[in-house]
Amino acid sequence: MKNRVNIGIIGFGTIGSSVVKLLLERRRFFRERTGIDLNLSIVCDKDLKSKRDVSVPKGMLTKDVDRVISAPEIDIVVELIGGIHPAKEIIIKSLCSGKHVVTANKYLLAAEGDDVFKQAKENKRQVLFEASVAGGVPIVKAIREGMVANTFSSILGILNGTSNYILSQMSTEGTSFKAALKEAQQKGYAEKDPSLDIRGLDSAHKLSILSFLAFGKRVPLNEIHVEGIENISPLDIKYAAELGYVVKLLAIAKRYGKELEIRVHPTLLPSENLLSSVSGIYNAIFVDADLVGKQVFYGEGAGKLPTASAVLSDIMGLAYTIVYCNESNKYVAPERAEIDKVRKMDDVRARYYVHFSAIDKPGVLARIADLLGQYNISISSVVQKERRAGQIIPIIMLTHEAREKDMQDALKKINRLKTIKRKSAFIRLEK
């Protein structure tokens, strides 16, 4: 029986170098724990001169991707370069060459996953991707295998550590968005270009993968409603806290019969909600399913060691298959008939927090309430923060559940009132 599994890694950056280091330093540890010898055979990267915290024999290094893909002895190719191209081509060529693949590439899987999984199926090979969603949090395996007997009703997740860190700092320190972002960059939590994180796109990529696994429906990225945190103000975080709420960038997927609602945006959560206490760079995913009930998965969603841990978990999972099972055709999640359509954002129903900046004069509040009423939006509570006759004051409202399009249309009319001096801010609520 073969117990050695040969591994080729493409991408020798922060995550790749961590995976390489652990494979080299813990080879004996893995062999003693599992009976399988994980043998790192080759490491590929276009930059082999930059300093890393791991020493690799020169003969193991290459700039030639084909040396990894075409090598007959390689059992598993680990893709860690990110992006769609050339990562997609590398993965597909690897599958066609008889290799299994491990990847952390959430963008590729969210945007072009169908092509990748089709090739895996045709070539009877596996693609594993635990590290693509929440770093070291084992949510992919939990949904795909641990809860395979369940029917899922909802997934709510804090899936981006950068945005969560920024919102946490704004909440606890009262800092501005720009100041919190700068601090996150200085600490290495945010990229030089943080747009994927702060605009909610990274969370949308991860939610696309989770919804596919849980609900069997691949939702194109352009059908996921996405809003970021760049317009959240410290004042709204402060006012929300006074009302007993915490602001989080939330990824939401909910099932209503055969209809799926899927969106990413800043959200107010009650302070007693478990997700409200998730701070800093941590991720958390709340899952509601019929057999296991409500589950929460929590941990560091990024960072080289948590992500490397998830990559190594997938490598070992494939190694077990290669050594013990002799059955390599393990499909990811066949498209199922559970979901017929994706609900349009206009038809989503939610409660709302709304911050109006209005001139303090008689009749203003009544006029706002009247316009909301015209669009079937009822008010749950109102707080007028200050009284300064003739000056601009904040009016904070919480509404009962309303339809998104009705709220958007009502706000357009309200914002045109002469007594409203700034565009009204609104944030959706979840229980």
C-alpha positions as CSV (number, residue, x, y, z in Angstrom):
1,M,0.0,0.0,0.0
2,K,1.3,3.4,-1.0
3,N,1.5,5.7,2.1
4,R,3.5,8.6,0.6
5,V,1.5,11.4,-1.0
6,N,3.4,13.9,-3.1
7,I,2.4,17.5,-3.0
8,G,3.2,20.4,-5.4
9,I,2.5,24.0,-4.3
10,I,1.9,26.9,-6.7
11,G,2.1,30.2,-4.9
12,F,4.9,30.9,-2.4
13,G,3.5,34.1,-0.8
14,T,2.3,34.6,2.8
15,I,0.0,31.6,2.9
16,G,2.1,29.4,0.6
17,S,5.2,29.9,2.6
18,S,3.3,29.0,5.8
19,V,2.0,25.8,4.2
20,V,5.5,24.9,3.0
21,K,7.0,25.5,6.4
22,L,4.5,23.3,8.2
23,L,4.8,20.5,5.6
24,L,8.6,20.5,6.0
25,E,8.7,20.9,9.8
26,R,5.8,18.6,10.7
27,R,6.3,15.8,8.3
28,R,7.1,13.3,11.0
29,F,4.3,14.6,13.2
30,F,1.8,14.0,10.3
31,R,3.2,10.6,9.6
32,E,3.0,9.5,13.3
33,R,-0.5,10.9,13.7
34,T,-2.0,9.5,10.5
35,G,0.3,6.9,9.0
36,I,0.6,9.0,5.9
37,D,3.8,10.5,4.6
38,L,3.0,14.0,3.2
39,N,6.0,14.7,0.9
40,L,6.4,18.2,-0.4
41,S,8.0,17.6,-3.8
42,I,8.0,21.0,-5.5
43,V,7.2,24.7,-4.9
44,C,6.5,27.1,-7.7
45,D,6.4,30.9,-7.8
46,K,7.3,33.6,-10.2
47,D,9.3,35.3,-7.4
48,L,11.9,33.1,-5.8
49,K,14.2,35.9,-4.6
50,S,12.0,37.5,-1.8
51,K,12.9,36.5,1.7
52,R,10.7,34.0,3.5
53,D,10.8,32.5,6.9
54,V,11.3,29.0,5.6
55,S,14.4,27.5,3.9
56,V,13.6,25.3,0.9
57,P,16.2,23.3,-1.0
58,K,16.9,25.0,-4.4
59,G,16.2,21.8,-6.3
60,M,12.6,21.9,-5.0
61,L,12.0,25.4,-6.3
62,T,10.8,26.4,-9.8
63,K,9.2,29.2,-11.8
64,D,7.7,26.7,-14.3
65,V,4.1,25.9,-13.5
66,D,4.1,23.0,-15.9
67,R,6.8,21.3,-13.9
68,V,4.2,20.9,-11.1
69,I,1.2,20.2,-13.3
70,S,2.9,17.7,-15.6
71,A,5.0,15.8,-13.0
72,P,3.6,12.3,-12.9
73,E,4.6,11.7,-9.3
74,I,2.6,14.7,-8.0
75,D,-0.7,13.6,-6.4
76,I,-2.0,16.9,-5.1
77,V,-1.6,20.4,-6.5
78,V,-2.1,23.3,-4.0
79,E,-3.1,26.6,-5.8
80,L,-2.4,29.6,-3.6
81,I,-1.9,32.5,-6.1
82,G,-5.4,33.9,-6.0
83,G,-7.4,35.7,-8.6
84,I,-9.2,34.1,-11.6
85,H,-6.5,34.0,-14.2
86,P,-4.1,32.1,-14.4
87,A,-5.4,30.3,-11.3
88,K,-8.4,28.8,-13.2
89,E,-6.2,27.5,-16.0
90,I,-3.7,26.0,-13.5
91,I,-6.5,24.2,-11.6
92,I,-8.2,22.8,-14.7
93,K,-4.9,21.6,-16.2
94,S,-4.0,20.0,-12.9
95,L,-7.3,18.1,-12.8
96,C,-6.9,17.0,-16.5
97,S,-3.5,15.8,-15.6
98,G,-4.9,13.5,-12.9
99,K,-4.1,15.6,-9.9
100,H,-6.4,16.5,-7.0
101,V,-6.5,20.2,-6.1
102,V,-6.6,22.2,-2.9
103,T,-7.3,25.9,-3.2
104,A,-8.1,28.9,-1.0
105,N,-9.3,30.9,-4.0
106,K,-12.8,32.2,-3.0
107,Y,-13.0,34.7,-5.9
108,L,-12.4,32.0,-8.5
109,L,-14.8,29.5,-6.9
110,A,-17.6,32.2,-6.6
111,A,-17.2,33.5,-10.1
112,E,-16.1,30.4,-12.1
113,G,-16.7,27.5,-9.8
114,D,-19.0,25.7,-12.2
115,D,-16.2,25.2,-14.8
116,V,-13.8,24.0,-12.1
117,F,-16.2,21.5,-10.6
118,K,-17.3,20.2,-14.0
119,Q,-13.6,19.4,-14.8
120,A,-13.2,17.7,-11.4
121,K,-16.2,15.5,-12.1
122,E,-15.2,14.6,-15.6
123,N,-11.7,13.7,-14.5
124,K,-12.8,12.0,-11.3
125,R,-10.7,14.2,-9.1
126,Q,-11.5,16.4,-6.1
127,V,-11.2,20.1,-5.5
128,L,-11.2,21.0,-1.8
129,F,-11.4,24.6,-0.6
130,E,-11.9,24.8,3.2
131,A,-9.5,27.8,3.4
132,S,-11.6,29.8,0.9
133,V,-14.3,30.9,3.4
134,A,-13.3,31.6,7.0
135,G,-9.6,30.8,7.4
136,G,-9.2,28.2,10.1
137,V,-12.9,27.9,10.8
138,P,-14.0,24.5,9.4
139,I,-17.3,25.6,8.1
140,V,-17.1,24.1,4.6
141,K,-16.6,20.5,5.9
142,A,-19.2,21.1,8.6
143,I,-21.9,22.0,6.0
144,R,-20.9,19.6,3.3
145,E,-20.2,16.5,5.5
146,G,-21.1,17.1,9.2
147,M,-24.6,18.4,8.5
148,V,-25.3,16.5,5.2
149,A,-28.6,15.2,6.6
150,N,-29.9,18.7,7.3
151,T,-32.1,21.1,5.4
152,F,-30.8,24.6,5.9
153,S,-33.1,27.6,6.6
154,S,-30.5,30.4,7.0
155,I,-26.8,31.3,7.2
156,L,-25.7,34.6,8.7
157,G,-22.0,35.3,8.8
158,I,-19.4,37.8,9.7
159,L,-17.0,36.7,7.0
160,N,-14.5,39.5,6.7
161,G,-12.0,40.2,9.5
162,T,-10.8,43.5,8.0
163,S,-14.3,45.1,8.0
164,N,-15.1,43.6,11.4
165,Y,-11.9,45.0,12.9
166,I,-12.8,48.5,11.5
167,L,-16.3,48.4,12.8
168,S,-15.1,47.1,16.2
169,Q,-12.6,50.0,16.5
170,M,-15.3,52.6,15.5
171,S,-17.6,51.1,18.1
172,T,-15.2,50.8,21.0
173,E,-12.9,53.8,20.4
174,G,-15.3,56.1,18.6
175,T,-12.8,56.5,15.7
176,S,-13.7,57.5,12.2
177,F,-13.9,55.0,9.4
178,K,-10.7,56.4,7.8
179,A,-8.8,56.3,11.1
180,A,-9.9,52.7,11.8
181,L,-8.9,51.7,8.3
182,K,-5.5,53.3,8.6
183,E,-4.9,51.5,11.8
184,A,-6.0,48.2,10.3
185,Q,-3.5,48.7,7.5
186,Q,-0.7,49.5,9.9
187,K,-1.4,46.3,11.8
188,G,-1.4,44.3,8.6
189,Y,-5.2,43.4,8.9
190,A,-6.0,45.4,5.8
191,E,-4.4,45.4,2.3
192,K,-2.9,48.5,0.8
193,D,-6.0,48.4,-1.5
194,P,-8.8,47.3,0.9
195,S,-11.6,47.7,-1.5
196,L,-12.6,44.0,-1.7
197,D,-13.0,43.9,2.0
198,I,-14.6,47.2,2.9
199,R,-17.0,47.2,-0.1
200,G,-18.4,43.8,0.9
201,L,-17.1,41.9,-2.1
202,D,-14.9,39.5,-0.2
203,S,-17.9,38.6,2.0
204,A,-20.1,38.1,-1.1
205,H,-17.6,35.6,-2.6
206,K,-17.6,33.6,0.6
207,L,-21.4,33.7,0.9
208,S,-21.7,32.5,-2.7
209,I,-19.7,29.4,-1.7
210,L,-21.6,28.7,1.5
211,S,-25.0,29.1,-0.1
212,F,-24.0,26.7,-2.9
213,L,-23.0,24.1,-0.3
214,A,-26.1,24.6,2.0
215,F,-28.9,25.3,-0.5
216,G,-27.5,23.7,-3.7
217,K,-28.0,26.9,-5.7
218,R,-25.1,28.6,-7.4
219,V,-26.0,32.3,-7.4
220,P,-24.1,34.5,-9.8
221,L,-22.2,37.3,-8.1
222,N,-24.1,40.0,-9.9
223,E,-27.3,38.6,-8.3
224,I,-26.0,39.1,-4.7
225,H,-26.9,42.5,-3.3
226,V,-23.7,43.9,-1.8
227,E,-23.1,47.1,0.2
228,G,-19.9,47.9,2.1
229,I,-19.1,49.8,5.3
230,E,-17.4,52.9,3.9
231,N,-20.4,55.1,4.6
232,I,-21.0,54.0,8.2
233,S,-20.5,56.9,10.5
234,P,-19.4,56.8,14.2
235,L,-22.6,58.7,15.0
236,D,-24.8,55.9,13.7
237,I,-22.7,53.3,15.6
238,K,-23.2,55.4,18.7
239,Y,-26.9,55.9,18.3
240,A,-27.4,52.2,17.4
241,A,-25.6,51.3,20.7
242,E,-27.9,53.5,22.7
243,L,-30.8,51.6,21.2
244,G,-29.2,48.3,22.1
245,Y,-27.7,47.3,18.7
246,V,-24.3,46.6,17.2
247,V,-23.3,47.3,13.6
248,K,-21.8,44.4,11.7
249,L,-21.1,43.7,8.0
250,L,-23.3,40.7,7.6
251,A,-23.5,38.1,4.9
252,I,-27.1,36.7,4.8
253,A,-28.7,33.8,3.0
254,K,-32.3,32.8,3.9
255,R,-34.5,30.2,2.4
256,Y,-38.2,30.7,1.9
257,G,-39.7,27.5,0.5
258,K,-37.9,27.3,-2.9
259,E,-36.8,30.9,-2.9
260,L,-33.4,32.1,-1.7
261,E,-32.7,35.5,-0.3
262,I,-29.0,36.4,-0.5
263,R,-27.3,39.7,0.4
264,V,-24.3,41.4,2.1
265,H,-24.6,44.8,3.9
266,P,-24.1,46.6,7.2
267,T,-26.6,45.3,9.6
268,L,-27.9,46.2,13.1
269,L,-27.9,43.2,15.5
270,P,-29.3,43.2,19.0
271,S,-26.5,43.4,21.5
272,E,-27.5,40.0,23.0
273,N,-27.1,38.3,19.6
274,L,-24.1,35.9,19.6
275,L,-22.7,37.5,16.5
276,S,-22.7,41.0,18.1
277,S,-19.9,39.9,20.5
278,V,-17.6,38.9,17.6
279,S,-15.0,41.6,17.5
280,G,-11.6,42.4,15.9
281,I,-10.4,40.2,13.0
282,Y,-12.6,37.2,14.0
283,N,-15.2,35.6,11.8
284,A,-18.4,33.8,12.9
285,I,-21.0,31.9,11.0
286,F,-24.5,31.3,12.3
287,V,-26.3,28.3,10.7
288,D,-29.9,27.3,11.3
289,A,-30.9,23.8,10.1
290,D,-33.7,21.4,10.8
291,L,-31.9,18.6,12.6
292,V,-29.0,20.3,14.4
293,G,-30.9,23.6,15.1
294,K,-28.9,26.7,15.6
295,Q,-25.1,26.4,15.4
296,V,-22.3,29.1,15.6
297,F,-18.8,28.6,14.2
298,Y,-16.2,31.1,15.4
299,G,-12.5,31.7,14.9
300,E,-9.9,33.7,13.1
301,G,-11.0,34.2,9.5
302,A,-7.7,35.2,8.1
303,G,-4.0,35.2,8.9
304,K,-1.3,32.9,7.6
305,L,-1.5,30.2,10.3
306,P,-5.3,29.7,10.5
307,T,-5.5,29.6,6.7
308,A,-2.5,27.3,6.4
309,S,-4.3,25.0,8.9
310,A,-7.3,24.8,6.7
311,V,-5.2,24.1,3.6
312,L,-3.4,21.3,5.4
313,S,-6.7,19.9,6.5
314,D,-7.7,19.6,2.9
315,I,-4.4,18.1,1.9
316,M,-4.8,15.4,4.6
317,G,-8.4,14.8,3.6
318,L,-7.2,14.1,0.0
319,A,-4.3,12.0,1.3
320,Y,-6.7,9.7,3.2
321,T,-8.6,9.2,0.0
322,I,-5.5,8.5,-2.0
323,V,-4.0,6.1,0.5
324,Y,-7.0,4.3,2.0
325,C,-10.1,4.7,-0.2
326,N,-9.0,4.1,-3.8
327,E,-12.1,6.2,-4.7
328,S,-11.2,9.7,-5.9
329,N,-14.5,10.8,-7.4
330,K,-15.9,12.9,-4.5
331,Y,-18.2,15.6,-5.9
332,V,-18.4,18.9,-4.1
333,A,-22.1,19.5,-4.0
334,P,-24.3,18.6,-7.0
335,E,-26.8,21.3,-8.0
336,R,-30.1,20.4,-6.5
337,A,-33.7,21.3,-7.1
338,E,-34.2,22.9,-3.7
339,I,-34.2,26.5,-4.9
340,D,-36.2,27.7,-7.9
341,K,-35.3,31.4,-7.8
342,V,-33.4,34.1,-6.1
343,R,-35.4,36.9,-4.4
344,K,-34.8,40.3,-5.8
345,M,-33.6,42.9,-3.3
346,D,-36.6,45.1,-3.9
347,D,-38.8,42.3,-2.4
348,V,-36.7,41.7,0.7
349,R,-38.5,42.6,3.9
350,A,-36.6,43.9,6.9
351,R,-36.8,46.4,9.8
352,Y,-34.8,49.6,9.4
353,Y,-32.8,52.1,11.4
354,V,-33.1,55.5,9.8
355,H,-31.1,58.7,10.6
356,F,-32.7,61.9,9.3
357,S,-30.8,65.2,9.5
358,A,-33.7,67.7,9.8
359,I,-34.3,71.3,10.7
360,D,-35.9,71.5,14.1
361,K,-39.3,73.0,13.4
362,P,-42.9,72.1,14.0
363,G,-44.4,69.5,11.6
364,V,-41.2,68.0,10.4
365,L,-41.6,64.7,12.2
366,A,-45.3,64.5,11.2
367,R,-44.4,65.0,7.5
368,I,-41.7,62.3,7.6
369,A,-44.2,59.9,9.3
370,D,-46.8,60.7,6.7
371,L,-44.5,59.9,3.8
372,L,-43.4,56.7,5.4
373,G,-47.1,55.8,5.9
374,Q,-47.8,56.4,2.3
375,Y,-45.4,53.5,1.5
376,N,-46.8,51.2,4.2
377,I,-44.0,51.7,6.6
378,S,-44.9,52.0,10.2
379,I,-42.7,53.5,12.9
380,S,-41.6,51.3,15.9
381,S,-39.8,54.1,17.8
382,V,-38.5,57.6,17.4
383,V,-35.6,59.4,19.2
384,Q,-35.0,63.1,18.6
385,K,-31.5,63.5,19.9
386,E,-31.4,67.3,20.5
387,R,-33.6,70.3,20.5
388,R,-32.2,73.4,18.8
389,A,-35.0,75.5,17.2
390,G,-34.1,76.3,13.6
391,Q,-30.9,74.2,13.6
392,I,-30.2,70.8,12.0
393,I,-30.9,67.9,14.4
394,P,-30.6,64.1,14.2
395,I,-33.9,62.2,14.2
396,I,-33.5,58.4,14.8
397,M,-36.2,56.0,13.8
398,L,-36.7,52.3,14.0
399,T,-39.4,50.9,11.7
400,H,-41.5,47.8,11.7
401,E,-40.8,45.3,8.9
402,A,-41.2,46.8,5.5
403,R,-40.4,46.0,1.9
404,E,-37.1,47.2,0.6
405,K,-38.5,49.0,-2.5
406,D,-41.0,50.8,-0.4
407,M,-38.3,52.0,2.0
408,Q,-36.1,53.2,-0.9
409,D,-39.0,55.0,-2.6
410,A,-40.1,56.7,0.7
411,L,-36.5,57.9,1.5
412,K,-36.2,59.4,-2.0
413,K,-39.3,61.5,-1.3
414,I,-38.2,62.4,2.2
415,N,-34.7,63.4,1.1
416,R,-36.3,65.9,-1.3
417,L,-38.0,67.8,1.6
418,K,-36.6,71.3,2.2
419,T,-36.3,70.5,5.9
420,I,-34.0,67.5,5.3
421,K,-30.5,68.8,4.9
422,R,-28.4,65.6,4.4
423,K,-29.1,62.3,2.7
424,S,-30.8,60.1,5.2
425,A,-28.7,57.1,6.4
426,F,-30.4,53.8,6.9
427,I,-29.3,50.4,8.1
428,R,-31.2,47.1,8.0
429,L,-31.9,45.1,11.2
430,E,-31.7,41.4,11.9
431,K,-32.9,39.7,15.1
